[in-house]
């Protein structure tokens, strides 16, 4: 049986790999913008992701997200900043060259990360740390998106 620490390590590695892929995607998606602009955009993306991950990590370790009764829901504090960043980014002139420079298939392949996420959630449910509804046993079928992405 896998304990919570290896599962947490696996999840941490998954997050770091996804951050690296997003940053690489931004850098590779800007070939027409010039090397310095692509590097600067990738650095800003990395800094923003690291800051957001650090803030949500500190909040989670402090128990901030454990209050499910508060209104508005505290989970919005983790969801709204990246959503706002993506929306703001999509309104800039930088969005088009990034999106044009990334092969559409790559965006679909990235959804394969859901396979590892579902494995982690399944283990967390087995350890009694997460509710069953978060796993495929609780009818969370995100794993199907991950499994079908490479196809």
Secondary structure, DSSP 8 states (H G I E B T S, - for coil): ---HHHHHHHHHHHHHHHHHHHHHHHHHTTGGG-HHHHHHHHHHHHHHHHHHHHHHHHHHHTTGGG--SSSS-TTHHHHHHHHHHHHHHHTSTHHHHHHHHS-HHHHHHGGGHHHHHHHHHHHHHHTTSS-GGGSGGGT--HHHHHHHH--
